[in-house]
Structure formats: C-alpha cells, structure tokens
Amino acid sequence: MTARRWAWALAAVTASGVAAQLVLLVLAGVPLLSAEALNRTFPFVPVAALVGAVVGALVVGRHPRHRIGWLLCIGQAGTAVGLAAQALGAGVLAHGLDAPAVVGHLALWAGALFGASYALALLGGLLLLAPDGRLPSRRWRPVVWFLAASYGLTVIAVLLTPPSRIELDGPGDLGQLATILGVTGDLGITLALPAGAAALAVRLRRARDAERRQLRWIAGAAVFLAVAVVVTVGVNIARGGDTAELWYAEILLYLGYLAVPAATGIAVLRYRLYDIDVIIGSAVRLGVMAAFVTAGYVAVVVVIGTLLGGAAVGSSLLAFVLVALAFQPLRRRVDQLADRVVHGTRAAPYDSLAEFTRRLAGAPSDPRLLGLVAQGCAQVAGAARVVVTVAVPGAVDLTETWPDGPGVAPGMSIPVRHQGEVLGEIGLAMTPGRQLTSSQRRLLEEFAGQAGLAFRNIALTAALQAKAAALHRYREELTASRRRLVHAANTERDRVAAAIRREVVGHLEPLPARLGRLASRVLDDPVDVAHRLQQQEELTTRSIETLRTITGGVLPPLLARRGLAAALESSVGQSTAVVVGDGIGERRFSTGVEIAAYFCCIEAVRGMAPGAELTLDAVDDRLHVVVRGHRSGEDDSELRLVDRVEALGGQVVVSGAPGGPSEVRAAIPVASAHTAASPSEPKTDLLM
C-alpha cells in the first residue's frame, strides 16, 4: 500500500470518526447547537480534524516522507476516534443508548487516550516542525523530548486507571499516582505549546519572501492557540475549577485548535505551501460537499423528526437522499468556488482573456507583447513556464519566456494561426502532477486564434527590420568594397607609374639628345657613331622589355593570346610552382572569369613567400584556384581578391596565420566558358 493510500485511509478514518460523533449525538438526542454539544467539542474540533486530515493527506500525496503531512493525518485520525468514543460513552451512560454500561466506560477510557492531551501534543509537534518538517535547529530537540514525555505521562495515567473509574464528567478516583502523572503531563503539554509558537516566531524572523508569507498564517494561528490555552487554564484556575459557565473559554480554545489546520490550508492555497495546490481544488469540492450534506442532513432530520415525532432510520435515509439530490444543482457553483479559492483570478479566465485579446488585436506590433501573452497563458493554465515563439520569414524566430531565466523545456504547444497559416506557437511546461484540462486547452486555442493577427504583425515587423538591417549591412559592405577597389586601382596605378619612371623613362628620356649629338658626328667618325648607336639600341630594347614586364603585372598580352595557365606560368613561374589540372587543358573562359582568376592568383602569390604552390583546375562549371605557402605578413591583398571573386558570384576561403603556413582557396563560376580562340585572333579587349 502506497504512502498516498495510507494517508487517504487515515483521512477516511478521520471522516468516519467525525460522522460517527455526529450520528451518535443525534441518536442521543443532544441538540447540535447547545452547550452540551459544545461541551462535546462539536462542531469546532470535528471540523478542525477533518480539515487537518485532508491537508495532511494532500501533503503526503505530493511528498510521501513529509513529517507535517503524517503528523496531520495521524493526529487528526486519533482525534476523530477520540471524539467518536467520547460521544458513544456519553450516549450510553447519560442518554440511555441501548448498550451495556461497560461499553460506555470503555469508550470514555479510549476517549481519554485520544482526548485533548493527544490532540494538543500533536499540535505542539506540528508547530515545532512547520513548515518543512524539520526543527529550526538542534537546540529545539529538548522541547520535542519534553512534549513527548509529557504526553507519555498522560498515557501512563490513563493506563493506570481502570475503565470503570472513568466517569462522564471526568475521571473519578484515579489514585494519587495517576493524578500526579496526569496533571504533570497536561501541564507539560500546556507549556510546550507556547514553545512551539516561539519556534515558529524564530522561523518567521529568519524567513524571506514567500516562506515568510506562508509562516505568517501558521504563526498567527499558533499564537492564537497558545493564548487560548493559557487563557482557558488561567480562568479555570481562577474560578477554582468551576467550568459551568466557561463556555466562552471553551469556544476560544476550540477556535484556536481550528485555526492551526485552517491557517495551514490557507497557506497552501494562497502561497502554494508544499506545492500541493495541484489537487487542492478537489479537496475544496469535497469539503464544501461534506459541509453542505452534513448541515442539510442535520436540518432535514430535525424537521422530519419534529413532524413525525421521532428520528426513525427511514427518515434519516430519506433526509440523506434529499440533501444529495439538492446538492446537484449547486455543483457548478461549487466548482467555480473551488477554482476561485485555488487559482484566484485564474478561476474566471474567460473575462480576463477576452479583455486581453481585445487589447492585443488593436495593439501595435511590438515584440514586448509576446511577454504579455506568455504571462497571460501561464496564469490561465497554471503552467510553470511558458515559451511564446513567432516565426519570422527569412530571419531568426522571436521568442519570449515567462518567467525569465532557465527552466523546464515546454512539454506541449498550442499553434497560433491566422487565416490558416501557422505563425508561431505557445509552449507550456506544466508543474509536476498538473495536466492541461480539455477546457483550458480549448480556452488557449481560442486565445491563440485571437492573437493570430498580432503575431502576424509582429512577424512582418521583425521581417522588415531584419531585411532593413541586411540591406544596411549590404550597403556598408558595397561601400567598403568600392573603397577598396578604388584604393587598389590607385595603388596599382601609382606602382606602375613609379616603376615606369624609374625603370623606363630614366633610360629613354636622354635618348633624343644623344641621337642629336651622334647625328652631328656621323660624317666625322662613322665607326664610333655606329658603335654608340648599337649601345642606344640595346638600351632601348632593355627599356622596352622592362616596360613589358611592368605592364604585364596589369594585364599581360599572353593572357589574351594563350590563356590563363600560360599567363600565370610566365608571370609567377619563377617563384611559384604552377600545377594545371586536367579540367583546364586548352580550355578558355570568359573575359571576366580569366581576368578575375589571373588577378586572384597574382594577389595570392604576392602575399606568399617564394616557394609557394599554385594549382588550377575546373570542376563542375567552377574554376578552382588553390595557393599554398607561407604568408609573408599582414597586407590587404586578401580583401582585394575577395572583392574580385565575389563580384562574379564566387567564394574565397583563406586559412592560416601571417608568418605561418597558409592556404587560399577560390571557386569562380564558369558557366559562360567557351572554346579557346585562335592564336592568330587575340582578344584585343584584354590589351592595354
């Protein structure tokens, strides 16, 4: 048998004991609203026992090893048994119930074991252990031992007393030892109750936030009970034991006894103490039903007994049936009351959600609305965590979570649609033990349908913002690329101009003056003039070769005549190993592709130290260029080759660090490739 079943079995024992007391009082002819019924602790202690047993069973159902739950279950079960035993003894000995007198004495003797001392001792333990089932510190252990020893003394006193000496109005001649033990035990229990209240006060002073709010209810009830006990004992002592007119003190004591389980239940309901509000709604329904049926049953029995002049068993059964049937029309109201008690404003979610969706439909498309949606759904469904997601076309989805921070992943989701299109979802992570009811699911689906338009507006706004941000990035990239291209063109032009001035112009500029001087001497010394003319011819030839070398770095004529592989072998073949794949061969490519590939290779090789390797190949309509070697240092050649290749829709990947092994890979689309031109028909558009 599981702990939960044991707990509910004890709660059933408590309910049976309370019901037995009520029936015995009615059968004995005791008016339920009389001083005699009050003297039998009716109705305050029975109600307190029933409430405490239900709360204890709920606690054990969620936390099987929680001491508070077991203390409530065991304590209230014993209290209910004691109440029923005392009612039986009083009915037999004082009101003539058809049973032997020995049964009445035995019932009173059993009632003394589970009487006020038993209930108050267990209440003292509850005050010491609340709310987490542990003592505030080890220094409180002597209080627990003192409380247990005090109740043990009362038990010994009862066990030493023969049942025949137990009278209706109290113990008779118990003997000196039993009397001393009983009085000492009762006094010890009385002193332990204020100590329990002090333990709660210590916890309250140390507690923070939700735990502090929980303990306020229990601590207030404990203080009230302690004051009630002290007042009752004090008045009793002051009047010399005359309790005939102390009904107000009894009511004060019973109210204090009822306050502790009631305050514990309020803490559970209002602040989720022990996290058992998952099933507390059912307990509220059961309690209201029990109270209604009990009150109705008693009222109908009184009416029928008055009309028929007796309280027959048939009239009692008829009364019970009538009350049960009368309860059915009130069931919906009871459900609403239970939801209102447990869930607060969530008990009437339709009104709040209707107002919220009206505001949502007319609200601007602000992503902050997703947080409101998550919070509203969490309040309606009682979920531990809600994640709202909006699908944004062409961008990252928008997500809002309530409450913020990490938590359990959603275990279920409600799609949000608008005009048949799924725009997002509402994910819910329920608290352990709670499930989404069918009515809550329908409500959330209706809410999701109402929120569809807002989700669409949020998604469109986010997509437009993402598009605008992307366009802004593209514009910045294009502007930066244009600056780099202009800078590269200016740099290349300055480099060529400087090289021409240094290597060509410096040699050719004095040539006219030299030729003029030679012309004036040609008749006087033709041999010397011929020799000097030969020197000038060699100088001019070297200058032309130098000019060709310089301009070849811009765009060599060999690229137009023989293609990419030949041009690269001529330009970088001395410092770099050029490997041409089978996909190249005599194949020629479009002008733009060959120019881009040529300058990509030149820029990549220029950034490498001598001894690099250049590989060319064409695979799947793409021209692949791979340059491997050691990078010579930091430069901007990488950006220049990226601009050229990406302008044709290609890709460039550069790996490695400056000063170490590096690799440049480029892939250029060659969809416009064509057959090589004839050597006799050079591409004059490549010539400068």
N, C-alpha and C positions, 0 to 999 in steps of 0.2 A: 504494500500500500504506500503510495507516494506521500510526501510531506503535505502536498496541497490537499489531498483527500483526507488526511488526518486532521488538518486544520478545519476543513469544512465539516468534518464529522463532529469535531468539538463545537463548532458553531451551531450545528444541528442539535447537539445535546443542550447547549445554552437556550436555543429557541424552544426546545421541548420543556425544559425546566420552567421557563417563563410562562409558556402556555399552561403547564400543569398548575403553577401557582394561581393563574387567573381562573382556571376551571374550578380548582379547589375552593377559592374564595367565593365564587358564585354559588357552588354547591352548598357551601357552609352558610349561605345567606348573609355574608358580610357585604354591606354596601361599599361599592368601589370608591365612592367619594365620601369617605368618612374617616374619623380619627382612628378607628380600629384598623382600616385598610392602610392608613398612613403608618400606623404602628408596625404593620407587617411590611413596611418599606415599599408599598405599592403607591404610585406607579413609577417612582423615580429610579429606584435601584434596578427593577427589571428592564426598564428602557436602557439604562446605562450598561447593563450586562449585555443586552442584545447588540447595542451599537459597538461596544468594545469587542465582542466576539466577531462581528462582521469585519471590522477594521483589522483585527488580528489575522483573520483568515486571508484577507486580501494581501496583507504584508507577507505572509508565509507563501502565498501563491506566487509572488514575484521574487521573494528572497527566502528560500526554504530554510536557511540557517539563521535567520534574523531573530535575535532573542526577544525583541519587543513584540514581534508577532506571536511567538509561542507563549510569552507571558500573558498577553491579552487573551489568547484562546483558552489556555489552561485556567487562568484566573477567573474569567467570566463563566466558563463551564462549571467550575466549582461553586461560584456564587449562585448560579441558577439552580444547581442541585440543592444547595442550602436553602434557597427561597422556597422551592417546592416541598422540601422536607419540613420546614417550619410551618408552611400552610397546611400540610397534612396533619402534623401534630396538633395544631390549633383546631383544625376541623374535627378531629377525633375527640380531643379532651374537652373542648369548650363549646362546640356546636353540634355535638351528637351525630357525627358521621358514623355510618354503620361499619365499625371496625373495632377490634379489641383495644383496650387501653394500652396494652403493651406496645402495640403498633404506634400509638401516639407518642409514647415515651421514647421509643427507638428513633422515631422521626425527629423529635426535638433534639435527641442526643447527636444524631447525624448533622442536624442543622447547626448545632453548636460548633462542630468541627469545621463546617464551611460557612460560618457566620461572618459577623462583622470583622472579627480579628483576621480571618483568612483574606477577605476582600481588601482590607486596609494594608495588610502586609504585602500583598501582591502589587497594590497601587504604589506603595513605597518603593518596591523594586523597579516599577515602571518609571518613576520619577528619577531614580538614580541612573538608569540605563538609557533613557531617551536622549536624543533621537536615533543614535546609531547603534544601540545595543552594547555599548562599552561604557565603562566608568570614566569620569573626567580624568582621573589619574589613579595611581596605585594607593594613594593616601586615603581614598574613599572605600577601600576594601573593609576596614573595620566597621564601617557603617552597615555594609551588606551583612557581615557576620552578626552584628548586633541585631539587625532586623530579623534574620533567620533564627537566631537564638530566642528572641522574644516570642516569635510565633511558635517555636518549638515548646516553650514553656506553657503557652495556652493549650497546645495539643496535649501535652502531658497532663495538664489539669483536667481536661475533658476525659481523657482515657482513665484517669484515676477515679472518676465519678461514675457510679452505677447509673444506667439509663433511668431507673425508677426514681432517682432523686432529681432528675431534670424536670422542672415544672414549666408551665406555660408562661408565667410572668418572670421567669428567670430561674437560675439554679437554686435548689433548696439547700439543705445541709450538706455541703461538699466536703467538709472536713478542713482542718486547719491547713494542711499541706497543699491541697488542691486550691484552696482560696488564695494562699500566698503566691503560688505559681501563676494562677490566672491573673491576679491583679498586677503582678510584676510583668508578665508578658504583655498585657494590654497597655501598661504604662510605657514599656519599651517601644511598642509599635507606634504609640502616640508621639513619642519623642523622635522616632525615625522619620516620620512624615515631614516635619519641618527640615530635617537634614536632607531629604530628597529634594525639597523645594530649594534649598540652598545650593545643591549640586546643579540644578537647572539654572539658578542665577549665575553660577560661575560659568557655565557653558554659554549663557546668553551674553555675558560680558566679553567672552573671547570670540564669539561667532561674528561673522560678517555676511552682509548681503542676504541671499535667500535663506541661508541657515538661520540667520538672526530673526528673520520674519517668521520662520517656522516655529522657532523656540518661543517667540513671544506668546503665541496662543497657549502652548503647553505650560509654559512657566506661569502665565496668568491663572490658568486653571489650578495648577499645583498650589499656588499661593492662596487661592480662594478655598481650596480643600483644607489646607493646613490651618487657615484662620477658622474655618467652620469647625474643625475638630477641637481646636483649642477653646473656642467659644462654648461649644457643647459641653466639653468636660468641665470648663470653669463654671458654667451656670449650674451644672449638675452638682458640683462640689459645694457651690454657694448655697444651694437650696437643700443641702443635706440629703441628696439622693432622691428627692421628691420630683418625679418626672411626669406627674399627671398633667401639668399644664405647660410642658416644654415642647408643644407641637411645632412651634416656630423654630426652635433649635434643631429639631429633627429635620424639618424641611430644609434648613440651611445646610445641614450635614449631607443630606441626600442630593441636594443641588451641587454641592462641592464634589460629591462622588460622581455624579453625572457629568460634571464639567470636564473631567480629565479625558475620558474617551471621546466626548463631543469635540473638545479642542483638538485632540489628535486627528479626528476626522476632518475638521476644518482645515488644519494644516495640510493634510493630504490633498484635500480638494482644491484649496486655494493656491498652495505653493508646491504641489507635487512632491510632498514628503514621501520618501521611499519609492518614488516613481511608480505608483500603483494606480494612477488616475486612468490607466488603460481600461480597467474593468470596474472602476468605481461607479460608473453610470448604472450598471446592473444592480449594484448594491443599493443605490439610492432608490431604484424602482422597487426592489424587494422590501426595503424599509418602509417606503410610503404605502405599499400594498399591505404589509403586515399591520401598520398602524391603522389604516383605514378599515381593514377587515376586523381587527380587534375592537376598535371603537364601535363600528357598526354592529358587530355581533353582540357586544355587551348592551348597546342601546336597544336592539331588537328583542333580545332575551328579556330585558327589563319590561319592555312594552307588552310582549306576549305573556310573560309571567304575570303581569298585572291584570291583563284582560282575562286570562284563563285561570288565574288564581293559583298557579303553580309553575314550576320550571321543569316540565317533562323533557325527556330525552328527544321526543319527536319535535317539540317546539324548538329545541336547540339546533337540531339538524335543519329545520325549516329556516331558522334565522340565518344560519351559515350560508345556505343556498341563496337566499335573498340578497345577502351582502355581496356574495361573489358575483352574482348577476349585475348588481348595481355598480360594481367596480368597472365592468367592461366599457361603458361609455366614457369613463374618465381616463381610460388607458392612454389615449393620445396626449391629454394634458399632463399626465404623469411622465410620459416620455419627454415632453418639452421641458418639464421642470427638472428632470434628471440631467438633460443636456445643458440646461442653463446653469445648474449647480456645478457641473464638472467642467464645462468648456467656456463658461462666461459668455462673452459676446459671440463666440462661435456657435452658440446654440441657435441663433437666428441668422444664418449666414446669407440667406437669400436677399434680405433687405440691404445689408451692408455691401454685398457683391453687386447688387443691382445699381446702387448709387455709385459704386466704384467704377463699374463698366460704363456708366453714362459719362462720368468724368474722363474715363480712359478714351472713349471714342472721340470726344471733342478736344482732347489734349494735343499739344504739339508732339511731333515725333522726336521726343527726347529719350535717349537711351536710359536715362535715370528712371523712366517709368518701369523698366524691367525689374528694378529693385522693389518697386511698389507691388508689382504683380507677384513676385516671389514671396513677399511678406504676406500679402493677402491670401495666397494659396496655402501658405503654412498655417495661418490662423484658421482657415476653414477646415483643412484636413487634419490638423493636429500633427503635421509632419515635423520631424526633427530637422530636416534640411530640404530646401527647395532650390533647384537649379533651373533657371529660365534661359533658353537659348533661342536666338534669332539667326536664321540662315541668311547670310549676306552674299548675293551673287558676285563672284569674282573677287572676294575678299575673305578675311578671317571672320568666322561667326562671332556674334556678340553674345556674351554670357554674363549673367548676374546671379549671385548666390545669396541666399538668406538662411541663416545668419552668416556673416562674413567669416572667412577663415576656413581651414581644412575641416573635413568632416566625412561622414559616410557617403559613399557614392550612391546616387539615386538607383532604386531598385525597380521603378516603374516610371512611365512617362505618359503624358497626355499631349497628343499632337495639336498644334494650333494651325487652323486652316482659314483661308479666305478665298471665296469663290472657287473652292475645290482644290486650291493649291496649298501644299504644306509649307508653312513659313517658319516653323520652329517647333519647339516642344517645351513642356513643363515637366521636369523630372522631380520626383518626390522620393525622399528617403524617410520611411516611417520609423517611429520609435519602436524598439523591440517589443513584440507582443501585440502591436496595433496593426490593423489592416484597414485599407480603404474600403468603406462600405459602398454598396451599389448607389445609394442616394448621393453620397459625396462624390463618387465618380461622375454621375450624371451632372451634378452641380458644376464640377470642374470642367467638364466637356462644354457645358453651356457657357461658362465663363471664358473658356478658350475660344469659342466661336465669337463671342462679343469682342474679345481682344484681338481678333484677326486683323482688323483694319489698322489698329495701332501698330501691330507687328509689321505689317506691310510698309507703313510709313517709316518706321524705324529702319527697316531693311533697305528701303530705297534711299533714305538719307545717308545711311552708312555706306551704301554702294557708291553714291555720288561723291561723298567725302573721300572714299578710297580712290575713286577714279581721278578726282581733282588732285589728290596727293601724288598719284602715279604720274599724271601729266606734269605736275610741278617738278617731280624728280627727272622725268624725261627732258623737260626744258632745260633744267640745270645741267644734265649730262650732255645735251646737244651743245649748249653754250660752252661748256668746258671743252668738249671735243673740237668745236670750231676754233677756240682759242689755241688749243694745242696744234691744230693743223696750220693755222696762220703762223704760229711761232715756229713750227717745224719748217714751213716754207721760207720764212725769213732767215732762219738759221742756215738752211741749206743754200739759199741764195748768197748769203754773206760768206759762207765757206767756199763756194765755187768762185765768187768774185775775188776773194783773198788769194785763193790758190792760183787763179789766172794772173793776177797782178804779180804774184811772187815768182811763179814758175814760167810764165809765157811772156807777159808784157815786158818784164825786165830784160829779156833776151831780144825781143823783136823791136822794141822802141828805138834803139840806136841804129837799126839796120838801114834806114834811108840815108842817114848822114855818112855811114860807112860806104854805101854804094856810090854816093856822090863823089867822095874822095877818090874811090877806085876808078870812077869814070874819067876823072881828070888826069889819071896816071896811066891809062890803058895804052897810050901811044909811046910813052917814055919807057915803061918797064912791063911789057905784056906778061912775062913769065911770073913775076911777083903778083901782078893783079889776078892772074888765073889761079894762083895758089890761094890768095886771100878770098877769092870768090868761092872756091871749094870749101874753105872754112865756114864762110857765111851760109853756104848751102847746108852743111852738116848741122850748124847751129839752128837753122830754120827747121830742118827735119826733126831735130830733137824737140824743139818747141811744139811742133805740130803733134808729135807723139805724146808729149806731156799734156797738151790740150785734150787730146782724145782720152787719155787716162782720167783726167779730171772730169770731163763731161760724161764719161762712161759711168760714173757713180750716180749721175742723174738719170740717165736712160741710155744704155749702150745701144748702138745700131745693131749689134749682134743679136739682141733680143728680138728685134723685128725680123731679121733675116733667118735665124736658125732656131729660135725658140728659147724657152726658159732654162732648160738644162745647160745648153751651150753657153748662154749668157752668164749663168752662175759659175760655171767652171772657169770661165775667163776672168770673172771679177774676183772671186774669193778662192779659187782653186789652189793658189799658192799657200794659203794659211789654213785652209779648211778642206777636209775630205768630203767630197760631194758624191753621194750614193743615189743613183737614179733607179727607181723601181720599174718593174715590168709594165705597170699601168701607164707609164709616161711614153716611153719609146719615141716615135716620131710625132706623137700626138701634139696638136696645138690647141690652145684655149683662147677664149675671147680676150680682147684687148684689156678690159678691166681686170680680169682674173690674172693674166700674166703680169701686169704691172703691180697689182696688189701682192701677188706671191713673190715677185722679184724684190720689192722693197721690204716685205716681211722678212725674207731671208737675209737681206743686207743689214737691216736693223738688228736682227737676232744675232748674226755673226759678229757685228760690230761690238755688241755687248759682251762677247766671249773672248777669252784669251786664245792665243794661237794654239792650233791643235784640235779645234772643235770638229764635230762631225755633222754634216747636213744630209738629210735623207728626204727625197722627193718620191711621191707615189700618188696614183689616182685610183681610188676605190669607191664604188657605188656613187658615181657622179659627184665625188668630192675630191679635191686636191689636198693631199695631206703633206704638211711640212713639219719635220722634226729636226730640231737643232739641239745637240748635246755638247756640253763642255763645262768649263769653269767660268763663272761670271767674273768679269774684271772689277766690278764695283757698282755703286749706285749711279743710275742715269735714268733719263726719261724715255729711253727707246721702247720700253715695254708699252707705254701709253700710246706712242705713235703707231706701233704695229697693231695694237688693239683697235685703234680708230680705223685704220685702213681695212682690216679684215672684217670687222663688224659692219662696216659700210656696205659690204656685199652679202651680209647675212651669215657670215662665218663665225667661228668661235676660236678663241685663243686661251690656252691654259699654260701658265708659267709656274714652274715648281723649282724649289731650291732657294738658297740664300746667297746674297752677294759675297763673293770671295770663295765660294764653295761649288760643288757640283750642281749643275742646273740643267733644266730641260725646258724647251719652248715647243709647244705643240699647237699647230694651227690647222684648221679644216675650212676650206673655202668651197662653196658650191660651184660646180662647173656645168650647170645644166645647159649653158649656151656654148659648150665646146664645139669645135668644128675641125675639119681636116686641115693639116698643115698647108700653108701657102707655098707656092713655088719659090725657090731661091731667087729666080730671076724677077720675081714680083714682090719686092719687100714691102712691108707695111710702113708706108711713108708717114702714117699718122703717129707712129712712135718716134719718128726722128725729130730732133730739135733744130 
